[in-house]
Amino acid sequence: MPRRIDKVSSMTKGHITMSMNKLNLFNIYRKDPLQYFGKTLYQQKWAAKTETRNYHGQQIKEKRFKNVLFDSNLKTYSQLDASLKGHDVAPTPITLQTYGTLEKRLEIALFRSMFASSVRQARQFILGGYVKVNGVVIKHPSFPLQSGDVFSVDPEKVLFALGKTKPSLEKALSVDKKQIKKWNNYVFEAKKNPEKIWDLKQNKPESLDTLKQVEDFEKQKKNYSTWKCCL
């Protein structure tokens, strides 16, 4: 069954997943190559399966994963070196095509295109109806893409996944007005008391408010300490 969401980016196990989570990136940074020396064949197969399931099919159930990746109806392919003798033909990358059927899934294609920060988030976008394939809304994360298919995602969802939501015009204007007001107050205080402003910048206080606000805060702090001592 699919892994629980709280067990996806575990720093204890250190498994690599299809995610841009900071914990997953740290797991990639400290990942060591698998060591098969001294292990039985079953232990080697178990370790390989663990790595495969965590990265390529963490959100897929076991039965569906086996049916997709190990379909008995798939045609076999064998590189015949004798047939290529005397011909300048590049060898077929058979190993790279192992997970080709999984990479065709719509959810994984969204993650590969950096429209979502993880495969699970891509599934949420698809189930929510924010993804279109050839202009048609698709709500099936396992939808197989074909050559020439064009898929798109709602721009607001992409910004939500990889950045921040664009603020509205009213909010942007209000933020600009606040910043301009604070800057004008700072310039006024600097012209009025340049020496104090210089000392204030050299001391690097925790607050970036104007000098008057900082002085008021210091007075309140002293009054509070005096009142506390009296108690």
VOBA-1610 file (N, C-alpha, C; in pm, whole numbers, padded with zeros to 5 digits, always signed):
BEGIN
Met+00085-00118+00000Met+00000+00000+00000Met+00089+00124+00000Pro+00037+00240-00042Pro+00117+00361-00045Pro+00168+00399+00094Arg+00285+00461+00098Arg+00345+00501+00224Arg+00268+00617+00285Arg+00269+00623+00420Arg+00204+00734+00489Arg+00280+00862+00462Ile+00206+00975+00465Ile+00266+01102+00429Ile+00371+01144+00530Asp+00355+01105+00659Asp+00453+01143+00760Asp+00578+01056+00755Lys+00578+00952+00671Lys+00693+00865+00659Lys+00763+00881+00525Val+00726+00984+00450Val+00781+01000+00316Val+00927+01042+00322Ser+00956+01150+00393Ser+01093+01202+00402Ser+01150+01172+00540Ser+01186+01049+00562Ser+01240+01007+00690Ser+01392+01022+00689Met+01444+01097+00785Met+01588+01112+00796Met+01652+00991+00862Thr+01571+00910+00930Thr+01625+00791+00995Thr+01660+00685+00891Lys+01566+00659+00800Lys+01590+00558+00697Lys+01669+00615+00580Gly+01647+00742+00550Gly+01725+00807+00445Gly+01690+00763+00304His+01564+00728+00280His+01525+00685+00146His+01508+00807+00054Ile+01537+00788-00073Ile+01525+00894-00173Ile+01389+00882-00241Thr+01317+00992-00251Thr+01186+00995-00312Thr+01180+01104-00419Met+01072+01104-00497Met+01050+01209-00596Met+00989+01329-00527Ser+01072+01410-00467Ser+01024+01525-00391Ser+01134+01629-00382Met+01093+01756-00372Met+01186+01866-00350Met+01192+01907-00204Asn+01141+01821-00116Asn+01144+01850+00027Asn+01287+01864+00075Lys+01308+01954+00171Lys+01444+01978+00219Lys+01504+01855+00287Leu+01420+01775+00352Leu+01470+01653+00414Leu+01513+01552+00308Asn+01437+01546+00199Asn+01474+01455+00091Asn+01603+01500+00023Leu+01621+01630+00007Leu+01746+01681-00050Leu+01864+01650+00040Phe+01842+01657+00172Phe+01950+01621+00264Phe+01982+01472+00256Asn+01878+01390+00238Asn+01902+01246+00222Asn+01983+01217+00096Ile+01957+01294-00011Ile+02036+01277-00133Ile+02181+01316-00109Tyr+02200+01423-00030Tyr+02336+01471-00003Tyr+02419+01367+00074Arg+02357+01301+00168Arg+02432+01207+00252Arg+02416+01062+00207Lys+02355+01039+00091Lys+02331+00903+00044Lys+02462+00835+00008Asp+02478+00713+00056Asp+02595+00631+00024Asp+02555+00521-00074Pro+02646+00476-00157Pro+02614+00365-00249Pro+02577+00238-00173Leu+02489+00160-00233Leu+02450+00034-00170Leu+02567-00062-00166Gln+02579-00131-00054Gln+02686-00229-00036Gln+02626-00369-00042Tyr+02663-00445-00144Tyr+02613-00581-00160Tyr+02713-00687-00113Phe+02829-00644-00069Phe+02931-00741-00028Phe+02888-00809+00102Gly+02893-00941+00103Gly+02858-01016+00222Gly+02711-01039+00242Lys+02626-00998+00146Lys+02482-01016+00158Lys+02438-01132+00071Thr+02334-01197+00117Thr+02277-01307+00038Thr+02202-01250-00081Leu+02162-01338-00172Leu+02088-01293-00290Leu+01955-01231-00250Tyr+01889-01288-00150Tyr+01761-01232-00105Tyr+01781-01093-00046Gln+01887-01073+00032Gln+01913-00942+00091Gln+01944-00838-00016Gln+02016-00879-00119Gln+02045-00787-00228Gln+01917-00748-00303Lys+01832-00845-00329Lys+01707-00818-00399Lys+01616-00730-00313Trp+01615-00753-00183Trp+01531-00674-00093Trp+01578-00528-00089Ala+01709-00507-00082Ala+01763-00371-00081Ala+01733-00300-00212Ala+01747-00370-00324Ala+01718-00309-00454Ala+01570-00275-00467Lys+01484-00364-00418Lys+01341-00338-00425Lys+01303-00219-00337Thr+01366-00208-00219Thr+01336-00096-00130Thr+01369+00037-00195Glu+01486+00045-00257Glu+01525+00169-00324Glu+01433+00199-00442Thr+01396+00095-00515Thr+01309+00114-00632Thr+01170+00161-00593Arg+01112+00096-00492Arg+00975+00130-00453Arg+00968+00269-00391Asn+01071+00310-00318Asn+01068+00441-00254Asn+01081+00554-00355Tyr+01155+00533-00461Tyr+01174+00642-00558Tyr+01074+00637-00672His+01055+00521-00732His+00974+00512-00854His+00827+00484-00828Gly+00793+00422-00715Gly+00654+00384-00698Gly+00604+00394-00557Gln+00645+00501-00488Gln+00605+00514-00348Gln+00455+00537-00333Gln+00394+00606-00428Gln+00252+00639-00420Gln+00164+00534-00487Ile+00223+00425-00536Ile+00149+00322-00609Ile+00139+00197-00522Lys+00025+00133-00526Lys+00008+00009-00452Lys+00094-00102-00511Glu+00122-00202-00429Glu+00215-00308-00469Glu+00164-00385-00591Lys+00037-00420-00590Lys-00019-00497-00701Lys-00013-00420-00831Arg-00052-00292-00826Arg-00049-00210-00947Arg+00095-00188-00993Phe+00186-00173-00900Phe+00326-00153-00936Phe+00381-00272-01012Lys+00347-00392-00966Lys+00393-00513-01035Lys+00329-00527-01172Asn+00200-00494-01181Asn+00132-00507-01310Asn+00185-00409-01414Val+00223-00290-01367Val+00273-00189-01461Val+00416-00217-01502Leu+00501-00247-01403Leu+00643-00262-01430Leu+00680-00398-01486Phe+00608-00500-01442Phe+00639-00636-01484Phe+00521-00699-01555Asp+00472-00631-01656Asp+00358-00681-01733Asp+00403-00800-01817Ser+00331-00910-01804Ser+00368-01029-01879Ser+00341-01016-02028Asn+00259-00918-02066Asn+00228-00899-02208Asn+00332-00814-02281Leu+00426-00756-02206Leu+00528-00675-02270Leu+00618-00762-02357Lys+00653-00712-02471Lys+00738-00786-02561Lys+00883-00780-02512Thr+00950-00891-02519Thr+01089-00896-02478Thr+01178-00842-02590Tyr+01296-00802-02552Tyr+01390-00747-02648Tyr+01529-00798-02614Ser+01599-00842-02710Ser+01735-00892-02690Ser+01825-00830-02796Gln+01933-00771-02749Gln+02028-00708-02840Gln+02109-00816-02911Leu+02093-00827-03040Leu+02165-00926-03120Leu+02289-00860-03178Asp+02401-00887-03115Asp+02525-00825-03161Asp+02564-00873-03300Ala+02528-00997-03331Ala+02565-01050-03463Ala+02497-00973-03575Ser+02373-00926-03548Ser+02300-00854-03652Ser+02356-00714-03674Leu+02432-00662-03576Leu+02488-00528-03588Leu+02631-00530-03641Lys+02683-00645-03672Lys+02820-00655-03720Lys+02832-00585-03855Gly+02927-00496-03861Gly+02949-00424-03986Gly+02860-00303-04003His+02776-00272-03903His+02687-00156-03911His+02719-00061-03795Asp+02722+00068-03826Asp+02749+00170-03724Asp+02617+00209-03657Val+02571+00127-03566Val+02444+00148-03497Val+02470+00154-03347Ala+02416+00255-03283Ala+02434+00268-03138Ala+02352+00161-03067Pro+02403+00106-02958Pro+02328+00005-02884Pro+02202+00063-02820Thr+02101-00017-02812Thr+01974+00027-02752Thr+01988+00039-02601Pro+01951+00154-02541Pro+01962+00170-02395Pro+01851+00094-02322Ile+01868-00036-02313Ile+01763-00119-02253Ile+01744-00086-02106Thr+01854-00062-02034Thr+01846-00036-01890Thr+01767+00090-01861Leu+01784+00192-01944Leu+01714+00319-01921Leu+01564+00307-01945Gln+01522+00206-02018Gln+01380+00189-02048Gln+01309+00101-01945Thr+01378+00066-01836Thr+01316-00021-01736Thr+01193+00043-01675Tyr+01203+00171-01643Tyr+01092+00241-01579Tyr+01020+00333-01678Gly+01028+00301-01805Gly+00962+00383-01906Gly+00811+00387-01890Thr+00751+00275-01851Thr+00605+00272-01834Thr+00561+00360-01717Leu+00645+00370-01614Leu+00610+00456-01501Leu+00630+00603-01535Glu+00733+00633-01612Glu+00761+00772-01647Glu+00654+00830-01739Lys+00575+00747-01804Lys+00468+00795-01890Lys+00344+00836-01812Arg+00339+00804-01685Arg+00223+00842-01604Arg+00217+00994-01592Leu+00095+01048-01591Leu+00076+01192-01590Leu+00133+01256-01464Glu+00117+01190-01349Glu+00164+01247-01223Glu+00316+01262-01221Ile+00386+01163-01275Ile+00532+01170-01278Ile+00579+01271-01383Ala+00506+01282-01493Ala+00542+01381-01595Ala+00531+01523-01541Leu+00431+01549-01456Leu+00417+01681-01396Leu+00535+01713-01306Phe+00578+01614-01228Phe+00692+01636-01140Phe+00821+01656-01220Arg+00839+01578-01326Arg+00958+01593-01409Arg+00962+01730-01477Ser+00846+01785-01506Ser+00838+01916-01571Ser+00846+02031-01472Met+00864+01999-01342Met+00875+02100-01235Met+00748+02184-01224Phe+00633+02121-01249Phe+00505+02185-01223Phe+00455+02156-01082Ala+00520+02066-01012Ala+00484+02030-00874Ala+00611+01996-00799Ser+00607+02014-00668Ser+00725+01989-00586Ser+00742+01843-00549Ser+00642+01761-00575Ser+00651+01618-00548Ser+00545+01545-00630Val+00558+01414-00637Val+00460+01335-00710Val+00326+01337-00638Arg+00329+01337-00506Arg+00203+01342-00430Arg+00129+01473-00455Gln+00202+01582-00464Gln+00138+01710-00494Gln+00083+01712-00636Ala+00154+01648-00728Ala+00104+01637-00865Ala-00027+01559-00868Arg-00038+01455-00787Arg-00163+01379-00778Arg-00277+01467-00729Gln-00249+01553-00632Gln-00353+01643-00581Gln-00399+01741-00688Phe-00307+01792-00767Phe-00345+01883-00875Phe-00433+01811-00978Ile-00397+01688-01010Ile-00474+01612-01110Ile-00613+01580-01058Leu-00621+01532-00935Leu-00751+01498-00877Leu-00839+01621-00857Gly-00776+01737-00839Gly-00854+01860-00823Gly-00902+01921-00953Gly-00862+01865-01066Gly-00907+01916-01195Gly-00830+02035-01246Tyr-00705+02051-01202Tyr-00624+02165-01245Tyr-00527+02130-01358Val-00536+02008-01410Val-00443+01963-01514Val-00523+01927-01639Lys-00473+01971-01754Lys-00536+01941-01882Lys-00436+01871-01972Val-00486+01775-02048Val-00406+01706-02148Val-00473+01727-02283Asn-00404+01794-02371Asn-00460+01829-02503Asn-00590+01909-02490Gly-00594+01997-02388Gly-00711+02082-02368Gly-00825+02017-02294Val-00811+01894-02248Val-00917+01822-02178Val-00872+01797-02034Val-00961+01825-01940Val-00930+01803-01798Val-00921+01653-01771Ile-00810+01611-01712Ile-00787+01470-01677Ile-00776+01460-01526Lys-00854+01369-01467Lys-00852+01350-01322Lys-00800+01212-01283His-00717+01155-01367His-00660+01024-01339His-00507+01038-01333Pro-00448+01026-01214Pro-00301+01040-01204Pro-00224+00938-01286Ser-00284+00821-01309Ser-00215+00716-01383Ser-00237+00725-01534Phe-00291+00836-01581Phe-00319+00851-01724Phe-00189+00838-01803Pro-00182+00743-01899Pro-00057+00724-01975Pro-00045+00827-02088Leu+00064+00897-02090Leu+00088+00996-02194Leu+00145+00930-02318Gln+00108+00983-02433Gln+00158+00934-02561Gln+00246+01041-02625Ser+00319+01003-02726Ser+00405+01098-02796Ser+00320+01206-02862Gly+00355+01331-02836Gly+00281+01443-02893Gly+00176+01502-02802Asp+00149+01439-02688Asp+00051+01495-02594Asp+00106+01621-02529Val+00018+01718-02509Val+00054+01845-02446Val-00030+01860-02320Phe+00035+01875-02205Phe-00038+01891-02080Phe-00004+02027-02019Ser-00099+02081-01946Ser-00084+02213-01885Ser-00142+02210-01745Val-00094+02302-01661Val-00137+02311-01522Val-00178+02455-01495Asp-00273+02473-01405Asp-00316+02606-01366Asp-00196+02685-01313Pro-00167+02804-01369Pro-00049+02879-01324Pro-00049+02911-01175Glu-00167+02935-01117Glu-00173+02965-00974Glu-00125+02847-00892Lys-00156+02726-00936Lys-00112+02606-00864Lys+00039+02586-00877Val+00093+02620-00993Val+00238+02606-01011Val+00312+02704-00920Leu+00261+02828-00910Leu+00322+02925-00820Leu+00308+02881-00676Phe+00195+02821-00643Phe+00174+02772-00507Phe+00269+02658-00475Ala+00299+02575-00574Ala+00384+02458-00550Ala+00531+02494-00541Leu+00576+02582-00627Leu+00719+02611-00637Leu+00756+02750-00589Gly+00660+02831-00547Gly+00693+02965-00501Gly+00584+03018-00410Lys+00541+03138-00437Lys+00437+03201-00359Lys+00326+03250-00451Thr+00206+03259-00395Thr+00092+03308-00472Thr+00109+03457-00501Lys+00082+03496-00623Lys+00096+03636-00660Lys-00005+03720-00583Pro+00041+03826-00512Pro-00053+03907-00433Pro-00145+03988-00524Ser-00259+04023-00470Ser-00353+04104-00547Ser-00302+04247-00558Leu-00365+04325-00645Leu-00323+04463-00667Leu-00340+04546-00540Glu-00452+04527-00469Glu-00476+04603-00346Glu-00371+04572-00240Lys-00337+04444-00226Lys-00238+04405-00126Lys-00100+04458-00163Ala-00066+04453-00290Ala+00064+04504-00334Ala+00076+04654-00308Leu-00032+04729-00335Leu-00030+04873-00311Leu-00019+04905-00163Ser-00089+04827-00079Ser-00081+04852+00066Ser+00059+04825+00119Val+00125+04720+00069Val+00262+04691+00111Val+00357+04802+00067Asp+00339+04851-00056Asp+00424+04959-00105Asp+00406+05085-00021Lys+00283+05116+00016Lys+00257+05235+00096Lys+00322+05224+00234Lys+00316+05106+00294Lys+00379+05088+00425Lys+00530+05103+00416Gln+00589+05046+00312Gln+00734+05057+00296Gln+00776+05201+00271Ile+00701+05273+00188Ile+00734+05413+00160Ile+00720+05497+00286Lys+00616+05471+00366Lys+00595+05546+00489Lys+00709+05523+00588Lys+00751+05397+00603Lys+00861+05367+00695Lys+00991+05430+00646Trp+01014+05428+00516Trp+01136+05487+00463Trp+01137+05638+00481Asn+01024+05704+00461Asn+01016+05848+00482Asn+01040+05884+00628Asn+00986+05803+00719Asn+01010+05827+00862Asn+01158+05810+00896Tyr+01219+05710+00835Tyr+01362+05687+00860Tyr+01446+05804+00809Val+01413+05856+00691Val+01487+05970+00635Val+01467+06093+00722Phe+01346+06113+00772Phe+01319+06228+00859Phe+01400+06219+00988Glu+01404+06101+01048Glu+01482+06085+01171Glu+01631+06100+01144Ala+01677+06053+01027Ala+01819+06065+00994Ala+01860+06211+00977Lys+01773+06292+00918Lys+01804+06434+00902Lys+01796+06507+01036Lys+01707+06462+01122Lys+01689+06529+01251Lys+01800+06493+01348Asn+01833+06364+01357Asn+01935+06316+01450Asn+02032+06224+01376Pro+02121+06279+01296Pro+02211+06192+01217Pro+02306+06111+01304Glu+02351+06171+01415Glu+02446+06099+01501Glu+02380+05979+01567Lys+02259+05995+01614Lys+02188+05884+01678Lys+02157+05773+01576Ile+02120+05814+01456Ile+02092+05713+01353Ile+02218+05635+01320Trp+02332+05705+01316Trp+02458+05636+01289Trp+02491+05536+01399Asp+02475+05580+01526Asp+02500+05489+01638Asp+02402+05372+01635Leu+02280+05400+01596Leu+02179+05294+01590Leu+02216+05189+01485Lys+02267+05232+01372Lys+02307+05137+01268Lys+02432+05060+01307Gln+02521+05125+01381Gln+02642+05056+01424Gln+02613+04950+01529Asn+02515+04977+01616Asn+02480+04881+01721Asn+02399+04763+01666Lys+02338+04783+01549Lys+02261+04677+01483Lys+02154+04619+01577Pro+02051+04696+01607Pro+01946+04645+01697Pro+01864+04536+01630Glu+01789+04465+01711Glu+01705+04359+01658Glu+01592+04415+01572Ser+01542+04532+01610Ser+01432+04592+01537Ser+01485+04687+01431Leu+01419+04693+01317Leu+01454+04783+01209Leu+01358+04901+01201Asp+01285+04928+01310Asp+01191+05039+01313Asp+01268+05171+01327Thr+01195+05280+01330Thr+01256+05411+01342Thr+01317+05430+01481Leu+01397+05535+01495Leu+01466+05560+01622Leu+01366+05587+01734Lys+01261+05657+01704Lys+01162+05688+01807Lys+01095+05562+01858Gln+01061+05472+01770Gln+00997+05347+01812Gln+01093+05263+01896Val+01221+05263+01861Val+01318+05188+01938Val+01334+05247+02077Glu+01339+05380+02086Glu+01351+05445+02217Glu+01228+05419+02302Asp+01110+05421+02242Asp+00988+05391+02317Asp+00990+05248+02369Phe+01040+05158+02289Phe+01047+05018+02332Phe+01145+05002+02449Glu+01258+05074+02443Glu+01355+05066+02553Glu+01296+05123+02681Lys+01218+05231+02671Lys+01154+05287+02789Lys+01053+05190+02848Gln+00973+05127+02763Gln+00877+05029+02813Gln+00948+04911+02879Lys+01061+04872+02824Lys+01137+04762+02881Lys+01190+04797+03019Lys+01241+04921+03035Lys+01290+04965+03166Lys+01176+04975+03267Asn+01063+05029+03223Asn+00948+05040+03314Asn+00900+04903+03358Tyr+00901+04808+03267Tyr+00857+04673+03302Tyr+00953+04609+03402Ser+01084+04628+03382Ser+01181+04571+03476Ser+01169+04635+03613Thr+01143+04768+03617Thr+01125+04836+03746Thr+01000+04786+03817Trp+00892+04770+03743Trp+00767+04721+03802Trp+00782+04577+03852Lys+00861+04498+03782Lys+00883+04359+03822Lys+00966+04352+03950Cys+01064+04445+03964Cys+01146+04445+04086Cys+01063+04487+04207Cys+00970+04580+04184Cys+00885+04624+04296Cys+00798+04511+04346Leu+00754+04423+04258Leu+00673+04310+04301Leu+00755+04213+04386
//
